[in-house]
């Protein structure tokens, strides 16, 4: 498939990564099929995850990944046309039927589709609770469900954090396909996906070369300075409340 927008952007991203001196450590890219559809289920800790998670597929066979992303990005005046040009899939979190349908359509057409089943970035860097959409999509499309971990992007660009120092390491772990049998409850398989992502996360952190005590890019349970899952949840609840308050005090509310 011709991709006059996507492939130049990949080239630009690779140039940016080279300028940043990123050391990309990829393991398991052979688990991505050379042809045919597959759903990549990826953890989410940084704003760079979309670009980084596409690297194994590109290295494997110059394949492209159509990512599922929140629909707000598609309304941005700059990012929106680019997202549509790359044929990514908009997700309305309040009404996900269209995104589900589009993902299944692309997978059946032989595309690679990327999904972030945690939905939002993990402040604790641990695997958050995940919804069963990834399993349902893979099962409906009858394609492999491939767990993937991207670790290290949070050191560069994440919530309230930007650090463009050169020479950071990114570890990407691509796991073996996870079975999604129709005879097994979808939530049971979703828990299996969660557990596999957690296992791959530990393997990725074990490979990561820079783990000083208290480092904010390492989970708290491993001696890092990232928030615990409980602390991260409290932060998320506070942020949601602040956004709701801000929305309620907007121009419309002020004229009521």
C-alpha positions in Angstrom: 0.0 0.0 0.0 1.3 3.4 -1.0 1.9 5.6 2.1 3.1 9.0 0.9 2.5 10.6 4.3 3.6 7.8 6.7 6.9 6.7 5.2 8.4 10.3 5.2 7.3 10.7 8.8 9.1 7.5 9.7 12.2 8.9 8.1 11.8 12.1 10.1 11.3 10.2 13.3 14.4 8.0 12.7 16.4 11.2 12.0 15.1 12.7 15.3 16.1 9.5 17.2 19.5 9.6 15.6 19.9 13.3 16.6 19.0 12.3 20.2 21.5 9.5 20.1 18.9 7.0 21.2 20.2 3.4 21.7 17.4 1.1 20.6 17.5 -2.3 22.1 14.9 -4.5 20.4 14.1 -8.1 21.3 11.6 -10.4 19.7 10.8 -8.6 16.5 10.7 -12.0 14.8 7.3 -12.4 16.6 5.8 -9.9 14.2 4.5 -11.6 11.1 6.1 -10.6 7.7 2.6 -10.5 6.2 -1.0 -10.6 7.3 -2.9 -8.9 10.1 -1.8 -8.8 13.7 -2.8 -6.7 16.7 0.1 -5.2 18.8 -0.9 -4.5 22.4 1.5 -2.0 23.8 2.2 -0.5 27.2 2.0 3.3 27.5 4.4 5.5 29.4 5.5 8.4 27.1 4.4 10.6 24.3 7.0 8.9 22.1 5.4 5.4 22.3 3.6 5.7 19.0 6.8 6.3 17.1 8.9 3.9 19.1 6.4 1.0 19.0 6.5 1.1 15.2 10.2 0.4 15.0 10.1 -3.5 15.4 7.6 -3.8 12.5 9.6 -1.5 10.3 12.8 -3.4 11.2 11.1 -6.7 10.6 9.9 -6.1 7.1 9.4 -2.4 6.6 5.8 -2.9 7.8 3.7 0.0 9.0 1.4 0.0 12.1 -2.0 1.7 12.1 -2.3 3.0 15.7 -5.5 3.5 17.6 -5.4 6.9 19.2 -7.9 9.2 21.0 -10.0 11.1 18.6 -8.9 14.5 20.0 -5.6 14.2 18.2 -7.4 13.9 14.9 -9.0 17.3 15.5 -5.7 19.1 16.0 -5.0 21.4 13.1 -1.5 20.0 12.5 -1.5 16.5 14.0 -5.0 15.7 12.7 -4.2 15.7 9.0 -1.0 13.8 9.6 -2.8 11.1 11.7 -5.4 10.7 8.9 -2.7 10.6 6.3 -1.0 7.8 8.1 -4.4 6.0 8.3 -4.4 5.7 12.1 -7.7 4.9 13.8 -9.5 7.5 15.9 -11.0 6.3 19.2 -13.9 8.0 20.9 -13.6 6.7 24.5 -17.3 7.3 25.1 -18.4 5.4 21.9 -15.8 3.0 20.7 -17.9 1.0 18.2 -16.5 2.8 15.1 -12.9 2.3 16.3 -13.6 -1.4 17.0 -15.1 -1.8 13.5 -12.2 0.1 11.8 -9.5 -1.9 13.6 -11.1 -5.2 12.6 -11.5 -4.1 9.0 -7.8 -3.1 8.8 -6.7 -6.3 10.5 -8.7 -8.5 8.1 -7.2 -6.5 5.2 -3.7 -7.7 6.4 -2.6 -4.6 8.3 -0.7 -4.3 11.6 -2.8 -2.4 14.2 -1.4 -1.0 17.4 -3.5 -0.6 20.5 -2.6 0.8 23.9 -5.0 -1.2 26.1 -4.2 0.9 29.2 -5.8 3.8 27.3 -3.8 6.5 29.2 -0.1 6.7 30.1 1.0 4.9 33.3 2.5 7.4 35.8 3.7 4.4 38.0 5.3 2.8 34.9 3.6 -0.4 35.9 0.9 -2.1 33.7 -2.4 -0.4 34.6 -5.8 -2.2 34.5 -6.6 -2.9 30.9 -9.9 -3.2 29.1 -10.9 -6.3 27.1 -11.1 -4.4 23.8 -7.7 -5.7 22.5 -8.8 -9.3 23.1 -12.2 -8.8 21.5 -10.7 -7.1 18.4 -8.1 -9.8 17.9 -10.6 -12.5 18.4 -13.2 -11.0 16.0 -10.6 -10.3 13.3 -9.0 -13.8 13.9 -5.4 -12.4 14.0 -2.5 -12.9 16.4 -2.5 -10.7 19.5 1.1 -9.7 20.2 2.1 -8.1 23.5 4.8 -5.4 23.4 6.7 -3.3 25.9 8.4 0.0 25.2 10.6 1.2 28.1 12.7 4.3 28.3 10.6 6.9 26.4 9.4 8.2 29.8 12.9 9.6 30.4 12.5 11.9 27.3 8.9 13.0 27.0 6.0 12.2 29.4 3.6 13.9 31.8 5.2 17.2 32.8 8.6 15.9 31.8 10.9 16.7 28.9 14.6 15.8 28.8 16.4 15.9 25.4 19.8 14.8 26.6 21.5 12.5 24.2 22.3 8.8 24.6 19.2 7.5 26.3 18.4 3.8 25.9 15.0 2.5 24.7 14.2 -1.2 25.3 11.5 -2.7 23.2 10.3 -6.3 24.0 8.0 -8.0 21.5 6.4 -11.1 23.0 5.1 -14.3 21.4 1.5 -14.1 20.2 -1.1 -14.7 22.9 -4.0 -17.1 22.1 -7.5 -15.6 22.1 -9.7 -18.8 21.9 -13.4 -18.2 21.5 -14.2 -20.8 24.1 -12.5 -18.8 26.9 -14.0 -15.9 28.7 -12.7 -12.6 27.2 -11.9 -11.2 30.6 -9.8 -14.3 31.4 -7.8 -13.8 28.3 -7.5 -10.1 29.1 -6.0 -10.9 32.4 -3.5 -13.2 30.6 -2.6 -10.3 28.4 -2.1 -8.1 31.5 0.1 -10.7 33.1 2.2 -11.2 30.0 2.7 -7.5 29.6 3.9 -7.3 33.2 6.3 -10.2 32.6 7.7 -8.4 29.6 8.0 -5.2 31.5 10.2 -6.9 34.1 12.4 -8.4 31.3 12.7 -4.9 29.7 13.7 -3.3 33.0 16.2 -6.0 33.7 17.8 -5.2 30.3 17.8 -1.5 30.9 21.3 -0.3 31.6 20.7 2.8 33.8 18.9 2.1 37.0 20.3 4.2 39.9 18.4 4.0 43.2 15.5 6.5 43.2 15.5 7.1 39.5 12.1 8.5 38.5 12.1 6.3 35.3 12.1 3.1 37.4 9.0 1.7 39.1 8.9 2.2 42.9 8.7 -1.6 43.6 12.2 -1.9 42.0 13.7 0.9 44.0 12.8 3.7 41.6 11.3 7.1 42.3 8.2 6.7 40.1 4.9 7.0 41.9 3.4 3.8 43.3 0.3 2.6 41.5 -1.8 4.0 44.5 0.0 7.4 44.3 -0.4 7.4 40.5 -4.2 6.8 40.9 -4.5 9.7 43.3 -2.7 12.0 40.9 -4.9 10.9 38.1 -8.0 11.6 40.1 -6.8 15.0 41.1 -6.0 15.9 37.5 -9.4 14.7 36.3 -11.0 16.8 39.1 -9.0 19.9 38.1 -9.9 19.4 34.4 -13.6 19.1 35.3 -13.5 22.2 37.4 -11.8 24.1 34.7 -14.4 23.0 32.1 -17.2 24.0 34.5 -15.8 27.4 35.0 -15.3 28.1 31.3 -17.0 30.8 29.3 -20.4 29.1 29.0 -20.5 28.5 32.8 -19.6 32.1 33.6 -22.6 33.3 31.6 -25.1 31.1 33.4 
